Amino acid sequence: MNSEEAAALRDKYLIRGIVPRDPLVIDRASGLHIYDLEGNRYTDLFSGISTNNLGHCHPDVVRAVAEQAGRFMHVSGYYTHPREVELAKSLVDLLPRSLCKVFFCNSGTEAVDGAVKLAKKTAVVEGRQGSTVIALKGSFHGRLSLTLTLTGQRKYKARLGNYANYPGVVHAPCPYHYRYGGGLSEDEFGLRCADEVAEIIDHYASGDVAAVLVEPILGEGGIIVPPDTYLPRLEKICSERGVPLVVDEVQTGFGRTGKIFASEHWGLKPDLMAMAKALGAGLPLGAIAVSERVDRALEPGDHFNTFMGNPVSCAAALAGIRVLTRDRLHENAARQGASMIKHLREAMDEIPFMGDVRGRGLMVGVELVWDERTKKPAPELADRAKAEMRRRGYLIGVGGIYKNVLRIQPPLIITEEVAQEAVENLVESIKESAKI
Ligand SMILES: Cc1ncc(COP(=O)(O)O)c(C=O)c1O
């Protein structure tokens, strides 16, 4: 089969509603590279949406998967198996100390939905109603009913009737200083945004609040790093009111931001955490981690699913965590990310269309604008720069509330040499697209 034949079958048999696909038809991948059916090689700077943190087909993961697949692949959540409990222990050892137990599911959407369910159960067992959940404007948490409602971006929910209108969800301000800072310093703006959540809890929400849900760095929203004052203040506001803080680390987890979990940058002690993407080291796996308080509220039978703790996914995840911690890939992410951001910031002087460069570790965003002063979003320029990067043999992502943020989220094994070449190509691609 060649790429043209694969594309014809795709258009005939896969539903139209999938996001527009890149023309690339993939044959194989290894380390930092993806090869198409015609043998062309691409450097992967997007990691299957922030997922292939160890690069493609890491030999330790391939070995663990093959070994487990030959032993047994599925038994259902009714039975215990060694990989599941070993993984649970390894994960708890890495998590913020407030989190002591985990539940394994299959995706980020399931992890966030399940985390909110467990927060609501906790509220009810503790004698509250738990009718309201606060999420952020600009956030992304998934595309099924509850998670789509929680997602604070209209572009994902248009024309779906009331599907994305799960009751009791309220959206709080997005800590997006570049756009909404309004002349405040970053620190002041961070405090202001957190205080708005306190206002909602105390004065605006129609019922008591079961949970406040945040991505520590908003990924799909455009790699929005909140001011350093924001999350600590938010955590204090929640804890003073007894409201569980739920952290969505689906995209930020497992070394991506330079720490194993982004929550560590601010020393957070959440009551619940959702994880997925890089957890499965390339296989589908999600997890919900809970505090003792939440675990205490649960009764046997509260949560379950057929594929929970899938043995092959757990074996991959276990091997993945061993590689991540043994090779200290989060430290490489911190180093390479900082140097990419530094070089991209230097290019801002010569390219007025680069409105903002931001990120932590290897979660890097370049926000493109038509005008430095008005900050008019430039989604057309972002699409052109992405296509130009592809022509040069690099795969990047585009995201953002206004679809104008280039997303650079390569595997954490990236070397200095590849990272610098990638940045040079990115700068040239933006120039080329803007005809500078
Ligand atoms: C922060 C965050 N939460 C949840 C999700 C949903 O995860 P999944 O696509 O695995 O269902 C995503 C996916 O991009 C995400 O970035």
The ligand as an SDF file (V2000), in Angstrom:
LIG
                    3D

 16 16  0  0  0  0  0  0  0  0999 V2000
   -4.8600   18.1310   29.7160 C   0  0  0  0  0  0  0  0  0  0  0  0
   -5.6340   17.0690   28.9850 C   0  0  0  0  0  0  0  0  0  0  0  0
   -6.6040   16.4190   29.6130 N   0  0  0  0  0  0  0  0  0  0  0  0
   -7.3090   15.4480   29.0070 C   0  0  0  0  0  0  0  0  0  0  0  0
   -7.0640   15.0990   27.6920 C   0  0  0  0  0  0  0  0  0  0  0  0
   -7.8330   14.0010   27.0320 C   0  0  0  0  0  0  0  0  0  0  0  0
   -7.0190   12.8830   26.8920 O   0  0  0  0  0  0  0  0  0  0  0  0
   -7.3660   11.7240   25.8500 P   0  0  0  0  0  0  0  0  0  0  0  0
   -7.2070   12.2950   24.4820 O   0  0  0  0  0  0  0  0  0  0  0  0
   -6.3610   10.6390   26.1670 O   0  0  0  0  0  0  0  0  0  0  0  0
   -8.7360   11.2530   26.1360 O   0  0  0  0  0  0  0  0  0  0  0  0
   -6.0470   15.7700   26.9990 C   0  0  0  0  0  0  0  0  0  0  0  0
   -5.7630   15.4320   25.5940 C   0  0  0  0  0  0  0  0  0  0  0  0
   -5.1160   16.1440   24.8720 O   0  0  0  0  0  0  0  0  0  0  0  0
   -5.3080   16.7880   27.6570 C   0  0  0  0  0  0  0  0  0  0  0  0
   -4.3320   17.4620   27.0320 O   0  0  0  0  0  0  0  0  0  0  0  0
  1  2  1  0
  2  3  1  0
  2 15  2  0
  3  4  2  0
  4  5  1  0
  5  6  1  0
  5 12  2  0
  6  7  1  0
  7  8  1  0
  8  9  2  0
  8 10  1  0
  8 11  1  0
 12 13  1  0
 12 15  1  0
 13 14  2  0
 15 16  1  0
M  END
$$$$
